[in-house]
Amino acid sequence: MQPTARDESAAGAAGFSPTRPATALLREFIELSEEFERSIATELEVNPTDLQAMEHLLMGGPLGPTELARRVGISAGAATTSIDRLVALGHVTREPHPTDRRGTLVVPQPASRDRAMGRLLPMIMGIDAELDSFTEAEQESITRYLAQVVERLRMHAYPRVSEPEG
């Protein structure tokens, strides 16, 4: 898949040279991933923050509100509001913490987990199955390339804050 003339003219206008097809496909993958998340959020009737909270609960299991807030990157008050919305929609419940009698855990409900996983698993398994059409050596090259892409994105997502010289 070659970049379109629009892609190339936009890149040229911004002072960048046109990207190679693999880079253009990665950009499209990122955009489609975002669209896929929006479609799941719409289906579950949640906003992006609530979806992010649900993702942490589905992947990490029950969490305390403070830990959930930390993982999502929101304040404790915002987490409480998000949890309230998720409880009202029936996606989660608040349950007593098993070892801290003053604490609570936010627990994803099986029906909501099943709905979300019903959308996620076929997509994940389908993507994984695509690797079957490549030789082991090709899979190693793909994996190495994607690992380098992930590291490059990580560097830009979490830039090091330079220490003031003194």
HUWONOR-V780227 format. One record per run of one state. SS is the DSSP state (2 for helix, 1 for strand, 0 for the rest). FROM is the first residue (numbers start at 1). LEN is the number of residues. Records with the same first field share a line. If there is no record, write none. Layout:
SS=FROM-LEN + FROM-LEN
//
This chain:
0=1-4 + 14-7 + 45-3 + 61-2 + 64-1 + 73-3 + 89-3 + 97-7 + 109-1 + 134-2 + 158-9
2=5-9 + 21-24 + 48-13 + 65-8 + 76-13 + 110-24 + 136-22
1=63-1 + 92-5 + 104-5
//
